[in-house]
Amino acid sequence: MYTFNSQHYEGVDFSNQDFSEKMMQHSVFIQCRFRNCRLSEVTTLTCQFIDCDFSGAEFNGSAHASSAFTNCSFTAANLFVAKFSECKMIGSDFVEASLDGITIERGDWSYANLRNANLPKQSLRGVRFVETDLSHCNLEKADLRETDLTRVRLGNAKLKGGSKRSSRGRCRFQIFRYSRRSYRYRTSRRVQPFLWSQD
């Protein structure tokens, strides 16, 4: 029976186990495997997951606060209505993961792979997406205000109807193409709200 209160695990294989409704707090997991685990309604608080494998895991209804999932794999994981508050997801891979109903409250998702993610009407306000792969994402009507999109990949992403005004004036953008139309992000050296323009 595992306990997850102020524990340190490295290289442990937790695959195929049922941790539903567990509380994990102040614990560190390094290169651990949670493949096909049941983590439904699990709660993590200030935990660190480094280079961990969550492929095929179920995170339905889980809640994560001030936790870090860095360079983790969520391949084909189910994150239905999962909530991430002020979490650090740097470098994590969400290929083929189900993100329907997910809640993201600020936090750092830089360098993550969210290609093809379905995130319509999501409030992504204040989230860091530095060099994140958001290509082919559905971001229609998403709130992107105060979001850091420095060097983000947005090829073929759907952005129709989203809120894109930001207070972070030092991000640099390139020209991307969305649905046969080209958009350019205007910036200047002074800190000021961004304005999108359509060519």
C-alpha positions as CSV (number, residue, x, y, z in Angstrom):
1,M,0.0,0.0,0.0
2,Y,1.6,3.2,-1.2
3,T,1.4,6.5,0.7
4,F,1.8,9.8,-1.1
5,N,2.4,12.3,1.7
6,S,5.8,13.9,1.6
7,Q,7.3,10.8,-0.1
8,H,10.1,10.4,-2.7
9,Y,9.9,7.8,-5.4
10,E,12.3,7.2,-8.2
11,G,12.1,4.6,-11.0
12,V,9.0,3.0,-9.5
13,D,6.5,1.2,-11.7
14,F,2.9,2.0,-10.6
15,S,1.4,0.8,-13.9
16,N,-2.2,-0.6,-14.0
17,Q,-2.9,0.3,-10.4
18,D,-6.0,2.0,-9.1
19,F,-5.3,5.3,-7.2
20,S,-8.8,6.7,-7.7
21,E,-9.7,9.4,-5.2
22,K,-6.2,9.4,-3.6
23,M,-4.6,12.5,-2.1
24,M,-1.0,13.0,-3.2
25,Q,0.8,15.9,-1.5
26,H,4.3,17.3,-1.2
27,S,5.7,14.2,-2.9
28,V,8.3,13.8,-5.6
29,F,8.2,11.2,-8.5
30,I,11.2,10.8,-10.8
31,Q,11.0,8.6,-13.9
32,C,8.1,6.7,-12.5
33,R,5.6,4.8,-14.7
34,F,1.8,5.3,-14.2
35,R,0.8,3.6,-17.5
36,N,-2.9,2.7,-17.6
37,C,-3.4,3.8,-14.0
38,R,-6.8,4.8,-12.7
39,L,-6.3,8.3,-11.3
40,S,-9.9,9.4,-11.4
41,E,-10.7,12.1,-8.9
42,V,-7.2,12.0,-7.6
43,T,-5.9,15.2,-6.0
44,T,-2.3,16.4,-6.2
45,L,-1.0,19.3,-4.1
46,T,2.5,20.7,-4.6
47,C,3.8,17.4,-6.0
48,Q,6.6,17.0,-8.6
49,F,6.4,14.5,-11.4
50,I,9.6,14.5,-13.5
51,D,10.1,12.4,-16.6
52,C,7.1,10.3,-15.7
53,D,4.9,8.2,-18.0
54,F,1.2,8.5,-17.7
55,S,0.3,6.9,-21.1
56,G,-3.2,5.6,-21.1
57,A,-3.9,6.8,-17.6
58,E,-7.4,8.0,-16.5
59,F,-7.4,11.4,-14.9
60,N,-11.2,11.9,-15.0
61,G,-12.3,14.6,-12.6
62,S,-8.9,14.9,-11.0
63,A,-7.6,18.2,-9.4
64,H,-4.0,19.4,-9.4
65,A,-2.8,22.5,-7.5
66,S,0.7,24.0,-7.7
67,S,2.0,20.7,-8.9
68,A,4.7,20.1,-11.6
69,F,4.5,17.6,-14.4
70,T,7.8,18.3,-16.3
71,N,8.8,16.3,-19.4
72,C,6.0,13.8,-18.7
73,S,4.1,11.7,-21.3
74,F,0.3,11.8,-21.3
75,T,0.0,9.8,-24.5
76,A,-3.6,8.7,-25.0
77,A,-4.4,9.7,-21.4
78,N,-8.0,10.7,-20.5
79,L,-8.1,14.1,-18.8
80,F,-11.8,14.6,-19.0
81,V,-12.9,17.5,-16.7
82,A,-9.5,17.5,-15.0
83,K,-8.4,20.7,-13.4
84,F,-4.9,22.2,-13.3
85,S,-4.4,25.3,-11.1
86,E,-1.0,27.1,-11.2
87,C,0.7,23.9,-12.4
88,K,4.0,23.6,-14.3
89,M,3.6,21.3,-17.3
90,I,6.8,22.2,-19.1
91,G,7.9,19.9,-21.9
92,S,5.0,17.4,-21.4
93,D,3.5,15.5,-24.3
94,F,-0.3,15.2,-24.7
95,V,-0.4,13.4,-28.1
96,E,-3.8,11.7,-28.6
97,A,-4.8,12.7,-25.1
98,S,-8.5,13.5,-24.4
99,L,-8.7,17.1,-22.9
100,D,-12.4,17.5,-23.2
101,G,-13.7,19.7,-20.4
102,I,-10.3,20.4,-18.9
103,T,-9.7,23.5,-16.8
104,I,-6.4,25.3,-16.9
105,E,-5.9,28.1,-14.4
106,R,-2.7,30.0,-15.3
107,G,0.5,27.9,-14.8
108,D,3.3,27.2,-17.2
109,W,2.7,24.9,-20.2
110,S,5.8,26.0,-22.1
111,Y,7.4,23.6,-24.6
112,A,4.5,21.2,-24.2
113,N,3.0,19.2,-27.2
114,L,-0.7,20.1,-27.4
115,R,-1.0,19.4,-31.1
116,N,-4.5,18.7,-32.2
117,A,-5.9,19.5,-28.7
118,N,-9.6,20.4,-28.5
119,L,-9.8,23.5,-26.3
120,P,-12.8,25.5,-27.5
121,K,-14.2,28.2,-25.2
122,Q,-11.4,27.5,-22.7
123,S,-10.3,30.2,-20.3
124,L,-6.5,30.2,-20.9
125,R,-6.0,33.6,-19.5
126,G,-2.5,34.2,-18.0
127,V,-1.1,30.8,-19.1
128,R,2.5,30.6,-20.4
129,F,2.7,28.7,-23.7
130,V,6.3,29.7,-24.7
131,E,7.3,27.6,-27.7
132,T,4.3,25.3,-27.1
133,D,3.0,23.3,-30.1
134,L,-0.6,24.4,-30.5
135,S,-0.8,23.6,-34.2
136,H,-4.1,22.1,-35.4
137,C,-5.7,23.0,-32.1
138,N,-9.3,24.1,-31.8
139,L,-9.1,27.3,-29.8
140,E,-12.3,28.8,-31.0
141,K,-13.8,31.3,-28.6
142,A,-10.9,30.7,-26.1
143,D,-9.9,33.4,-23.8
144,L,-6.2,34.1,-24.6
145,R,-5.9,37.4,-22.7
146,E,-2.6,37.9,-20.8
147,T,-1.4,34.6,-22.3
148,D,2.3,34.4,-23.1
149,L,2.5,32.9,-26.7
150,T,6.2,33.6,-27.3
151,R,7.3,31.6,-30.4
152,V,4.3,29.4,-30.1
153,R,3.4,27.1,-33.0
154,L,-0.1,27.9,-34.2
155,G,-0.1,26.4,-37.8
156,N,-3.7,25.5,-38.8
157,A,-5.1,26.3,-35.4
158,K,-8.7,27.5,-35.2
159,L,-8.9,30.9,-33.4
160,K,-12.3,32.2,-34.5
161,G,-14.1,34.3,-31.9
162,G,-11.3,34.1,-29.3
163,S,-10.2,36.9,-27.0
164,K,-6.6,37.7,-28.0
165,R,-5.8,41.0,-26.3
166,S,-2.8,40.7,-24.0
167,S,-0.9,42.9,-21.5
168,R,2.4,41.1,-22.1
169,G,4.1,43.3,-24.7
170,R,7.4,41.6,-25.2
171,C,6.4,38.5,-26.9
172,R,7.6,37.9,-30.5
173,F,5.4,36.3,-33.1
174,Q,6.0,35.0,-36.6
175,I,3.5,34.8,-39.4
176,F,1.2,31.7,-39.2
177,R,-1.5,30.4,-41.3
178,Y,-5.0,29.5,-40.1
179,S,-7.6,28.0,-42.3
180,R,-6.2,29.5,-45.6
181,R,-5.9,33.0,-44.0
182,S,-2.7,34.7,-42.9
183,Y,-2.4,36.6,-39.6
184,R,0.4,38.7,-38.3
185,Y,1.0,39.6,-34.7
186,R,2.1,43.2,-34.2
187,T,4.5,44.0,-31.4
188,S,6.7,47.0,-30.5
189,R,9.5,47.6,-28.1
190,R,7.1,49.3,-25.7
191,V,4.9,47.3,-23.4
192,Q,1.4,47.7,-24.7
193,P,-1.6,45.6,-25.5
194,F,-1.2,43.3,-28.6
195,L,-3.4,43.8,-31.6
196,W,-4.1,41.1,-34.1
197,S,-4.4,42.1,-37.7
198,Q,-5.7,40.2,-40.7
199,D,-3.9,40.6,-44.0
